[in-house]
Amino acid sequence: MNSIERVQTVLAGGIPDRVPVDLHNFLMTAHASGMPFPDFLRDGEAMAKWQIRLWREFGHDLLILESGTTTLAEACGCGVEYLPGSAPVLVRPVLDSLDDLDRLSIPDFASAFPLNQNLVATRIVSREIGEQAYLLSRADQGPFSLASMLLGLEKFLLALSDPKEHPKLHALLAFALETVYRYAVAQAEQGARMTSIGESLSGPDVTSPRMYREFEWGYACRLVERLRQKSIPLAYHICGNATRIVGDMVATGSAVLELDYKCDLSKIKEAARGKTTILGVIDPSSVLALGTPELVAAKVQEELSILAEGGGLILGPGCALPPATPFENVHALVEAAHRYGRYAPDGSLLSARSTSPEGASGE
């Protein structure tokens, strides 16, 4: 199989020749370019050039294009600071209160900065290698997280706990949903085969499962369904330990769940089995950025032994790789996936067979 066939087979619930590999490496590409991060992350041509260059270096199956978590918020009028060695951060919401919703308008993605540069990057990567690698271009934050940025985190969290504010809060979430949806479609129109959203604020590390179900889950379901009508699969990312809500995440119908190494791997595998694909979940910092190639290979084997059986896995980091992640560790990730992630037709791993009593006796 080639990379596109491999990923599409997994998404369809089939068994590929081996586990596909992704790299969540937008910060690595910025670091490798040698450009100041603020310049790089605002330059679609540079982002595309270095994504392609690192794809040629590592040979991963799935590319993830993005420039951080604030692109939609900035385009909607929020204040953003571009940092010298990391992703941009929000410094000022656009709304003073939920009474200011009439100040919001959906940006023109063709001209609104920095969305237009992300679309440039998607278009170039799709044109240059879109028939060789599977391209996922992010639609940035999901409705819950985008709404929190537009209002400001403190006011947003207070509104969640105040029933009097809930009607206006749902109006804000509806605006955020429409904005995310249109940006997702714009990414697909530039050649992305899949899009994704980040909703880490809605996860159990920050928000209770009850609040998640009331203010996030329904909007995620609507986004999935609207994108499905346009044949655009969605990957759904929540950082931290999302084990308590993974069943709800599966029930959104998302094609992929991007999950964190903090999750209980056995439980997320059981919840996702036969229903969706797990993407991740190697620790990007302690293992991939700070570990050794030997540790990386060992963690790949450990994850494959739990998550790969029967298909349904795209192997990679559980979140963004730090900028200075050593190239040798990324090579170790890809090489270990190639070595240990090969499938038999029944969905078992050939590496597991070779170490079983039957394999040892010459099956």
N, C-alpha and C positions, 0 to 999 in steps of 0.2 A: 504494500500500500504506500501511496505518497501521503504527505502530511494532511492534506485536505480530506482524502478518503479516510484516513485514520481517525481524525476528529469527528467527521460526520458519522462514521460507523458507531462510535461511542455515543454520540448524541441520539442516535436512532435506537439505542438499546442493544446494539450488536457487539460482537467480539472482534476487535481489530487484530492485526498481527502482533502489535505490542502496545503498551500504554503510551499515549501521546504525552508530550512534555510542553509546558508553557513557561515563559519567564515574565514575571511582573517587574520589568526592569527599566521603567522610564527614568528613574534617578540614576541608574547605572549608565544609561546612554548620555545623560547630561554630563556626568563626571568624565566619561570616556572622551567626550568631544573636546574637552579642554576649554570650552566657552564658559563665561560666567553664567551661572544658573538662570538669573533673570533674563538674560538674552536668549539662551537656548530654549527655555520653556515658553517663550513668546514668538518662536520662529518655526513655523510649520515645516519649512524645507529642511531645516537643521534636524528637527525631530525625526523626520522621515529618513534622512540620510543615515543617521546613526542607529536607528532601529534596524534598517536594512544591513548596515555594516555589522552589528552585533548578531543579527540572524545568520549572516554568513560565517561568523566566528563560531557560533554555538550549534546551529542547526536545529533549533527547537521547532516544534510543530505549530504552535499557536503563538502569535504575537499579540500583545496587549498595548494599544496606543492610548496615551492620556498625557496630561500635563499637570496633574494634581487634583485636588478636591474642591477647588474654588472657582472653576471656570464658569459654571452657570451663575453662581452668586455674583461674580464680578460683572458678567454681561448684564445682569439684572440691576446693577447699580451699587452693589456692596463695595466697600473699600477693602483692598487686598494689598498685602505687602509681599514683594518678591524677595526671598531670602538668598544670601550668597551661596549657600551650600545645601539647600534642601528645597522642599516643595513650598509654594506660596501659601500664606495663611490669611485668614479673614481678620481684619482689624476694625471694621465698621459695618453694621447691618444697614440695609437701605430703609427699613421701617423704624419709626419711633414707637409705634404701638399697632395693635390689630385694627385700630380705627383708620389706619392709613392705607388700607388695601387698594384703594383706587389709584394710588401712586404707582402700582405695579403694571408693567406691560411686558409681554413676551418679546424677547429680543429678536432681531433679524439675524439669523444665524450666518448668512452670507457676509455680513458686514460687522457684526458685533464682535469685539475683541474680548477674550482670546479664542472664542468659539471658532471664528473663521480660520485661525491658524491650525487648530486641531483638525478641522475639515480638510485643510490643505495637506496635512500630514497623512490623513487617511487616504486621500485621493492619490497621492504619490506612491505610498506603499502598495496600495491596491494595484496601481498601474504597473509597478516595477516587479513585484513578486507575489501578487495576489493569486496567481495560479500555482504557486509553489508552497505557500504557507497559509495557514488559516488565520484570518485577520479579525480580531475583536477590537472595536473602537468604543471606548467608554462613552456613555451618555452622562457621565459625571455622577453627581449625588442623586439618590432617589428622592421622592416627594417629601418624606419625613425629614431627612437631613438638609435638603435644600431649604425647606420652610424654616428650619431652626436658624439657618444662616441669614435668611432674609429678615427675620425678626430679631435675631440675637439669641444666643443660647439660654441665658438666664430668663428672659421674658418668655421664651418658648416653653421652657420647662415649667415655669409658674402657670402658664396658660393651660398646660396639660392637667394640672391639679385643680383648676377653677371651672366648674361646670358652666358658669355664666359666659365664659369665653369660648366654649366649645363650638358654637355655630360659626363664629368668626375664624376660629382655628381651622375648622374644616374647609372654610372658604379659601384660606391661605393654602392648605394642602391641595385643594382642587387646582388652584393656579399652578402650584409646583408640579403637580402631576402632568398638566397639559404642557408645561415648559419642557419637562424631561422627555415626555413622549415625542414632541416635535424634534427635539435635538437627536433623540435616538433614530428617528426616521431619517434625519439629515445625514447622520453617520452612515446609515445603510445606503443612502443614495450616492454616497461617495465611494462605495465599494466594500464597506465592512460586511462580513458575513454574519457577525453577531455583535450585540452591544451589551452593556452591563451597567448596573447602578451600585453605588455604595450606600449602605444604610446602617453603618456601625453605631450611630447614636441610638438607634431603635433596639439594639441588642441588649441582652440581660446584664451586661457589664455596666450599662447606663440606665436603661429603661426597664420597668417591670414587664414581665410577659403579658399582664393584663393590659397595660398601656400599649404594648406592641400590637396586641390583637385589635384594640379599639382604634388606634390612630395610624397604624402602619400597614397592617396585613391587607386590609381591603383595597388600599391604594396600590399595593404591589400586585394584587390579583388583577385589578383593572388594567394596569400597565402591561402585564404579561398578555392578557387577552387582546388588548388593542394591537400590540406588536405582533401577536400570532396571526391576526387577521391580515397583516402585511408580510407574513412569512419571515419575521425577524425574531430569532431566538434571543432570550434574555438570560444573562448571568447575574446572579443576585448575591452581593457580597456583604457580609457582616463580620467585622473583626471581633476578637475576643472569644469567650466561651459561649457559643450559641447553642449548645447542646439542648437546653431546655425548650428552645423554640424551633428546633430543626424540623420537627414534624409539621409545624405551621409553614415554615419556609418551603418545604416540599409541596405542601398543599396549594401554594400560589401557582403551581404549574410552571415555574421557572425551568428552563432547559438545563441550567447549571447552577449549583450552589458553590460560591467561592467561600471557603471556610478556613478557619484559623487552626493552627497547631494546638491551641488550648482546648479544642473540643475533644470529647470522648470519641475516639475513632471508631470503636465498635458500635456505639450507639448511632453515630451519624451514618455509618455504612448500612445498618439495618433499616434506618428510616428512609434512606435514599434508594435502596436496592430495587431495581426494576422500575423506578419512577423518575429518577433524574440522575444527573452526572455531578460528581463531586470534583471540584478543582482545587488543588492545593496538595497538602497542607503543611509542607516543610517549614520549620521555623526560619524566617528570613534573616534574623539577626544572630542568635546564638549558634546556629548551625551553618547557614550559608555565608554570612558575613564574617563571623568570628571563629568558625570551626576549621577543621582540616578536611582535605579531600577524603580521608578515611572515615571521618565522622559523617560527612555528607553521604557517602556510599552506604554506611550502616543505617542511617536514618531512612534512606530510600528503600532499602530492603525491609525495614520495619514497617514503613507505611504500606508498601506493596502487599505485605503479608496480611494486612488487615483490610485494606480498601480496594485492592485490585481484583480480587476473585470475582468472577462472573461479569467483569466489565464495569462500566460506570465511573471510571476514574480518568482524569487528566492530571498528571503529576506536575507539581511546581511549588513555588513558595506560597505560603498562606497569606502573604500581603506583600507590599512593595519591598524589593531588595534595596538595602542601603546603598548609597552612592559608590562607596569604595569596596563593594563585595569583590573578593579576589576572583579573577577569571578562572583560575585553576579549580575553584570550588564549583563554579557554574559548569565547567566541563565535567567535573566529577558527577554532578547531578544528572546531566544528560547521558553520560556514558553508563552510569548505574541503571538508569531507566532502560537503556537499550539492552543492557546485559541481563538484568533481572526481571524486566517487565514484559517478556515475550509470552504470548498466549498459546495454549493448545486450543483446538477447535471447540472443546467443551467449556472454555472460559477459565480453566485452571492455569496457573503460571507454570511454565516449563521449568523454571528454576526451583520451584517447590517440588515438582516431580523428581528432579534430579537428586534431591536430598532426602527423599522419602525412602522407606525400607524397600519398596518395589524398585525405585530408581537405582538404589544402591546395589541391588542384586541383579541389575541388568535388564530391567523391564523393556 
